[in-house]
Structure formats: structure tokens, C-alpha cells
Amino acid sequence: MRTMLDHLNIKLPVWNAGMGGGMAGPALVAAVCEAGGLGVLGAGSAPGHLVSAWLEQTRALTSRPFGANIILPMSDGSDIEACFNARVPVLVLFWGDAQPYVKDAHKRDMFVVAQCGGPEDAVAAADAGVDAVIMQGVEAGGHVKAVAPLAETLRATVKVLGPVPVIAAGGIADGAAIADVLAAGAQAASLGTRFVASVEADAFQDYKQRIVKAIADDTVMTTLFDIGWPNANHRVIRNTTYERWEAAGKPASGERPGEKQDIGELALGEHRVLLQRYCVIPPLSGFDGDLESMPLYAGHSVDGIHDIAPAADIIARLHDELRRAVN
Ligand SMILES: Cc1cc2nc3c(=O)[nH]c(=O)nc-3n(C[C@H](O)[C@H](O)[C@H](O)COP(=O)(O)O)c2cc1C
């Protein structure tokens, strides 16, 4: 049977999650592709001209197929337009209705994927015409649409989706966990946090270190970091912002400790963006400020992350562990 990996011409069942603001930027995407996986650009929340530049840089670094991720509630349309213009081979949409984009993407021979939070969500995406779904479990880092553990939601989704390929995401950091999701019917795994702690991720170095040091119990699901994307669950490492808010009795947005306080800035090209406490933007490499106040997105996968390594080494290790787990 021709699998999704055959169709996309990808050797290994490993994708990096397209982590927004370019955290999964051209260098990480190309490294993952060159190592045999599917690299996915984190285009979320970036303007179209920047996405176009990232796509060009990615194409200059690899001739392999790759993807780009769009966060629909944060999109002004220009990021999707950039992906259409560049005919990105794989378009990954998150947190919204994929239907308005499917036809135009298919006209350009693009493979459309929706990251979903549960079986019902996945069925709606399949009905809208997507080519595959990423099923997310509640263990995931970053923004989390899921409400159930991955093992549970994955099995239910594979069962109801039939032939539509499923990619699993959430809490995966080693090849044995990839073997588990493949055994449950997934055709690939999408890893976020593992790739934040890669040399190529465009994340602030001390944030990568925080991921290496953290354990799953240090992470928490919250809607706290809501400036820029309100009322959306996300999993982060507990930090001073979280603890001060908790100690204050978890007040509502607008009444929390240190609202409107600047906690750092971010260099984005020639621009500098001031960051307020409770802002959704993570510490990218150009961050300068108080790291412990920032949203430190991370999944339960931190338990299996013990180093910051080049993406090629991470993939080689995952592949080796996967081979051993299935033999
Ligand atoms: C730092 C970070 C940023 C993320 N940004 C995005 C994003 O822009 N778009 C998206 O669809 N998912 C995003 N996610 C969620 C991932 O797609 C995926 O569900 C999650 O990383 C899987 O869990 P894991 O981190 O344990 O591997 C992000 C995750 C992390 C850790």
C-alpha cells in the first residue's frame, strides 16, 4: 500500500512541529528534511513578506519537500498567500476551519494537513477535504487544542477516519514513543519540544536549557499567556509569572500581577518589539529580558529530552530507537 510517506517522498516518519514566529525557521526545517524527516516552517504570526523570505531561504538550503504551519486565528491571510505563491508542498493549518483553503491548495498540488484536538475535530477536517490530520494529545507543548491523552484520542481518530492518514503529536521525545504511535495506526509523529532543544531552532539558548532541565510535572496547562491569542489553552513550564498569578488567587485577565509591565524585547530583523508580561510570543533567539517571566512552551516530552543537539543527530537517534523498538 502506498503510504503518506511514499506520497510525500519522505524517508522517516518524523516531522518537526511548525513552531510559530520562525522558531522552526529555515535552518531547522532544512536540517530535518536533509536528515530524512519532514521539516515544517513555523510561519504562525509572521507577516507574509517575512514568510516568503523564510520559504526562499528554506528552498536555498534543501531541495527536499517541506511544510509550513499557519495558526489560523493569528493569520491576516498574507502568510497563507505566501505559502500559496511558493506552492509549499505541505500546508499545516492549526486551530480553525481548513475548508476555505483546501481547494486553492489542491489547485497548487499542495498536501493539506490540519492539526486537530480530537476525533470530532478530525472528522470535520476530513470532511472539509484535508489530506491528513495531526492528532494532538493533551501532553503537547505550546498551544493545545486536545482535551484527552494522545493514546486515547489517536486510537479513536484512526478508527473513525479510515483511510485519511493520521500523524501523532504530544509528549513524544524518543523512538519508542514513535513506535507506539505507529502501532496505534499513525503514519508519522510530529515533535515540537524535542526540536526546540535543537541547535537549529531559533529559540533563546537559556529557554532550550530550561527544556533540558525540566520534567513533565514542571509543565502546566493554562490560558495565562493570552496577549495576542486569548482563551486558548497552552502548556508551559511553570515560572515566576505563573507562580505570582497563582499566589494572587488566579485573578482574571486585566487584574493579574504585573499587567502591562514590559519584561523584555525581541529583535526581529531591524525591528525591536517590546514584550509585555502575559504576551503570547515565546523567547526566540533575538530575546533580551527576563526569561523567567516569558511563556516557556513545553510538553510532557521534556521528560525524554536531555540535551541540545543538532537536528540531524536527534533524527538519527530517533530512527535508531525506533528500529530497536520495532525489532
Ligand atoms: C514552542 C512551541 C511552539 C509551537 N507552535 C506551534 C505553532 O505555531 N503551530 C502549531 O500548529 N503548533 C504549534 N505547537 C504545537 C505543536 O504543533 C505540537 O502539537 C506539540 O509540540 C506536540 O507536543 P510536544 O511539544 O510534546 O512534541 C508548538 C509547540 C511548541 C513546543
The ligand as a Gaussian input file, in Angstrom:
#p B3LYP/6-31G(d) Opt

LIG

0 1
 C        7.461000      26.155000      21.313000
 C        6.278000      25.560000      20.628000
 C        5.636000      26.307000      19.643000
 C        4.549000      25.761000      18.952000
 N        3.980000      26.490000      17.951000
 C        3.013000      25.910000      17.176000
 C        2.523000      26.570000      16.009000
 O        2.958000      27.664000      15.666000
 N        1.579000      25.934000      15.280000
 C        1.099000      24.687000      15.605000
 O        0.279000      24.128000      14.881000
 N        1.525000      24.064000      16.724000
 C        2.487000      24.632000      17.500000
 N        2.951000      23.955000      18.602000
 C        2.320000      22.675000      18.983000
 C        2.874000      21.549000      18.141000
 O        2.293000      21.569000      16.865000
 C        2.637000      20.139000      18.747000
 O        1.271000      19.892000      18.934000
 C        3.369000      19.908000      20.056000
 O        4.656000      20.485000      20.019000
 C        3.483000      18.434000      20.342000
 O        3.926000      18.208000      21.645000
 P        5.489000      18.126000      22.058000
 O        5.925000      19.550000      22.174000
 O        5.481000      17.411000      23.348000
 O        6.223000      17.404000      20.967000
 C        4.058000      24.478000      19.302000
 C        4.711000      23.744000      20.293000
 C        5.808000      24.267000      20.952000
 C        6.501000      23.440000      21.998000

